[in-house]
Amino acid sequence: MKFHYSKENLKPRQAKLQRLLEILPGACSWISLLGLIFLSVFFPFTAAILIVAFYLQWILRILYSTIFLILSYLHLNIEKNTDWIKRIRGIDRLPEYLKEISSRKFGRHWRQRFSHQIHLDQLNDLLGSKHLPPASYDIYHLVIFPVVKEGREILEPAIEAISRQHFPLKQIVVVFALEERAAPEIHAAVYALEKKYKDNFFAFITVIHPAGLLGEARVKGANSTCAARHAAAFFQSKNIPFENVVISCFDADTVVSPNYFSCLTYHFMISPDRQHASFQPIPVYHNNIWNVPGFARVVEMGSSFFQLIEATDPEKLVTFSSHSMSFKALVDVDYWPVDMISDDSAIFWKAYIHYDGKYRVIPMYVTLSMDVASAEGWWKTFQSVYKQKQRWAWGVENFPIVMRAFLKAKKIPLGQRLRLGFKLFEGHLSWATSGIILSIIGWLPVIFARREFASSVVYYNVPDIAGTIFSLASLAVFVSITLSLSLLPKTKIRYRWLIKIGHALEWLMVPFILVFFSALPALHAQTRLMTARYLEFWVTDKHRSNKK
């Protein structure tokens, strides 16, 4: 489907529809919050009924999410020792390999058997699909790092991690997408790294993105698109088909594990619809996690847990942060939007619409590590984390564009459009309201209760109901604490057990975090969109310390 994925240069009728849809999420969030406050003051009985109903659906959602968080974590743990290189070499000789591994058992532990069974099922699906992949030695990885203010202390660990890959380095192309407006010392750091590491890879290229190009905003997508266009010309000059290239667009601080690109290659090869798919790893924020205030640690652990939960439902999964996709698909959809901040989710919706709904995200049970937003001092870190979450919540800018596209996308089944449209809308509405209702508004009916309500059964039972629900919620918090302790990287700090106890206690800040680092940034972003005060791209502060 031909659709211009942008809010700019619209015809008058489409521009009016765009504005109406921009207003809708923020208006619904404010109506929900102010409506509950009004009811709590003047009709506390009605408000109490609605809030109890909200509590019930919330706890059901939390328990449901906790179950899938555990399952996803187990899957991540199961695959951490998988020999991905051995598997991709096996796919190179698929019929023989399939017969070979079908005839023997793999491992005594249930984890090994589980992983093997999934692998076997995927191989059978691949062979039956007739969409066989290119040979592993013909697959190339293009890795783009957009750079604007990240120094060598941020960039070099990312490049060093790629140079330690188990996958052949001569099949990897690294590109620094460097903003022309970056400071001279940033330019110097980029060229120094290119000189140091260029012989490690098939190619190492620095692309300068000119400032102030017509039709572009100062956003990461414009920089990444400029670099990807140069890379396309490079692959054409080498006669390498785009179908054989996997593009990974990483934040500048992204550090991958040694088996990352072999795992990505496996998922690309094993997926019959590899040309119509993105590949989403699990992001964790470990690079500087021991050097940031406790609230920032808990916030980013929550972000990782959210991605673990989302990975269990690929039908609804949308790309987030650092991810990968077929380079052919990227070229087909004309690269990332150059006038939007939320390019990581926008590229999924752009591809989904372009391919008439025949596009999906494939979860990968492998992690990559990034920095927690941080700055000098806890107050500046507070501001940085808030701004980062507001920028993530600015993904709401996709909602009006996607809805306009869905109104025209007759080739996408109506049920599919309704389901995804509702998930997109409800997700942003819940993001902006749930934390405030749970932590603040939920207690207002009891505070403002009038005499007739105060003598009712509901009045006396609301605290008990809330207490029961929050007791059940404590189970989810306990699971979160346990998993966070197992995911945290090891530290050389003395008395590590005291550090871990301290981290467990940090989870007591969850009500505070739900309001200040979830609901308020989302509500702020939706309000700005509603009032046409469009957000400008802000590069997250990254502060590194020598402590570990």
TAMO-V150559 format. One record per run of one state. SS is the DSSP state (H for helix, E for strand, - for the rest). FROM is the first residue (numbers start at 1). TO is the last residue. If there is no record, write none. Layout:
BEGIN
ss: <SS/SS>
from: <FROM/FROM>
to: <TO/TO>
END
This chain:
BEGIN
ss: <-/H/-/H/-/H/-/H/-/H/-/H/-/E/-/H/-/H/E/-/H/-/E/-/H/-/H/E/-/E/-/H/-/H/E/-/H/-/H/-/H/-/E/H/-/H/-/E/-/H/-/H/-/H/-/H/-/H/-/H/->
from: <1/12/43/44/80/84/92/94/103/110/130/136/139/140/148/152/164/169/172/180/184/201/203/210/220/238/242/245/251/255/257/260/271/274/277/285/289/292/294/311/314/317/323/327/333/343/355/360/370/378/409/414/440/441/448/451/455/457/488/496/531>
to: <11/42/43/79/83/91/93/102/109/129/135/138/139/147/151/163/168/171/179/183/200/202/209/219/237/241/244/250/254/256/259/270/273/276/284/288/291/293/310/313/316/322/326/332/342/354/359/369/377/408/413/439/440/447/450/454/456/487/495/530/548>
END
